[in-house]
């Protein structure tokens, strides 16, 4: 019996001692990148700290201007999600610094004037690749290069405090949500995208196709991670490891694409860094303390090892994207830009207001990153800078949460194993005690 107790104790402490140190599920180089997953894991904690301080503490980066009332240009509206978690609470104009309101209004007027004669804004809102011929074959000119997203510019635009309207689970699901992602992945796409479907590319997919779909999948994965990390259980918010396992852990490609998207966005911030320095960009809000905090955090961000100008190795090299497609590089880049611009307009079809807000912001941020990478000296509006930095923060948090979720999954699996061991051990001990007692109470033959 004592041997059984010893075995039981050994198994118990063996299960308790299961290691939790290794929680990353990615190793080695990231495909299509210039860095390894481990490099991002090593530097991401410090990057995340700076980014989240910037987007949470700075009025400049907290306030995003958006039109949430646009009708869907592709299909009849499904109606608005009536769940209170879907609602967005806009900021009152009196809560928005006058300096920001004046600046955003001026940028909006300049943007509207510059788009009047732009052929790339003649958008045919149709799916299944039915984009106007004039749009897909228009001459590739310098003036067209900055048009990556359909930006809001109507009188219906409102200011939203992103901290007061966090991205998390809202309950928005079903056919309406599925139709959004189906349109993003499978319909409104490259005219040559035949090897990538549903965010997964075949081995023979060309690099341009692969990069495009991996970026979309990376943002999608980040959205899924924020849902899993901020899930509503009754009346409280907590993590949901089942959502993580279902949407991400069982599809390693999606986690790789998440890392890839962060690498690309980091590269874009690094490339535009000189123009984002407080000496060259204005972060004025009329609030002196806020301006000091913002400028200090921006300097910290731009000096970070992953994107500092002196960094020896880029996280992503955009110059390699079209190097094997020189003959039709302009056409490919035009297709790349057109497809992404159309995807940005699909966000106006999202039925959940809060999901629409974060979808529009993150795809504007990704469009801004691509604009920086593939344009010469692009001019960025405040809204684009806000979207770019907030997207970087979201992706960085999601990459961090991969480790958090892995630790939780390991603990849950360990606890299940521990329970099974305890239960089995208890049964063995009980059976051993019972057998031992029966042997002691059984009369011997000599006594009889």
Secondary structure, DSSP 8 states (H G I E B T S, - for coil): -HHHHHHHHHHHHHHHT---S------SB-TTSSSBHHHHHHHHHHHHHHHHHHHHH-HHHHEEEE------SSS--------GGG---B--GGGS-HHHHHHHHHHHHHHHHHHTT-GGG-----STT---HHHHSS---GGGTT--S----STT-EEEETTTS--------SHHHHHHHHIIIIISS-TT--SEETTEE-TT--HHHHHHHHHHHHHHHHHHHHHHHSEEETTEEE--HHHHIIIIIT-HHHHHHHHHHHHHHHHHHHHTHHHHSTTTS----S-HHHHHHHHHHHHHHHTSTTT-TT-SS-S--GGGTTTT-GGGHHHHHHHHHHHHHHHHHHGGG-SSHHHHHHHHHHHHHHHHHHHHHHSSS----HHHHHHHHHHHHHHHHHHHHHHHHHHHHHHHHHHHHHHHHHHHHHHHHHHHHHHHHHHHHS--TTT-
